[in-house]
């Protein structure tokens, strides 16, 4: 198998030939080329840093997404995900990224390669790197898409009410048929809905939109009440069948 730098360079050349008409894609590929050739390093060296190679892979993955050009990129991604550059990541999400990548392949679902590569970047999930609860919500949603609702609930536990984390936890527990735990979470959410609503005016002033800011509190209340009633019925039926 060719080395990762060569694999990246070959894929870069192929993409460059077919996407030069797209300025945004072209810019991504130029970024990758600069990283692979060390043009952005102040002191030129023949050794390309692992982080530079990895960032080149991220740039190419973004270019693939933006180009919308169909192609068999599986060998490229396989090389990247099995590369020393990928394994050397100190991202706090590295283990989750590997787990998600493996599971997506096992079930034959489309792998969100770029999203996973971004999560695996250097110092992701740490205060001195890039860290916010929406990264954890993204991982939670991936687990939910794969049908592992308990894992999704675990990740949503790390998301605040601003990201609707408690509600998402309850929904994932319900999907996992953990009805008693889900009921407790839904009731906790219900008791805090007024406090959540009171936060919305302040959130409206923030430059970045948040899930709570956009939430329709009446719809959330209806959803929570419906789930609580549904769980009551399910638990009652379970008791009668024992």
Buried (B, 14 or more C-beta within 10 A) or exposed (E): EEEBBEBBBEBBEBBBEEBEEBEEBBBBBBBBBBBBBBEEEEEEEEEBEBBBBBBBBBBBBBBBBBBEBEEEBEEBBEBBBEBEBBEEBEBBBBEBBBBBBEBBBEEEEEBBBBBBBBBBBBBBBEEEEBBEBEBBBBBBBBBBBBEBBBBBBBBBBBBEBBBBBBBBBBBBBBBBEBBEBBBBBBBBBBEEBEEBBEBBEEBEEEEEEBBBBEBEEEEBBEBBEEBBEBBEEBEEEEEEEE
